[in-house]
């Protein structure tokens, strides 16, 4: 009785090995094709960004530009910290001067930012709503 069981177990194991090898080789082929495609599309995106960079005449900011922006942001943060009420009034006064097109444009920017943030949250959680139960 035990001899038959061991013979069946050996036969089942020998049948399982080719299936495991096939699935492992299939997985390896899938990963290889995915990596080839990702490398190809990365090169395409790189070449496209190079052509846009050259055609638009883009250049990285100079040290003077970065310093100017940093100093301006520092001054605004300092003025906000000293007198938040005056800063809020200034922002409200500037917002009243916006045209309808500018308001719509800023609303669209806000929606895009919220959408990208939400998409990042979904990718990070690997779930649309909530976190996976463990």
Secondary structure, DSSP 8 states (H G I E B T S, - for coil): -HHHHHHHHHHHHHHHHHHHHHHHHHHHHHHHHHHHHHHHHHHHHHHHHHHHHHHHT-----HHHHHHHHHHHHHHHHHHHH-HHHHHHHHHHHHHT--HHHHHHHHHHHHHHHHHHHHHHHHHHTSSSS----
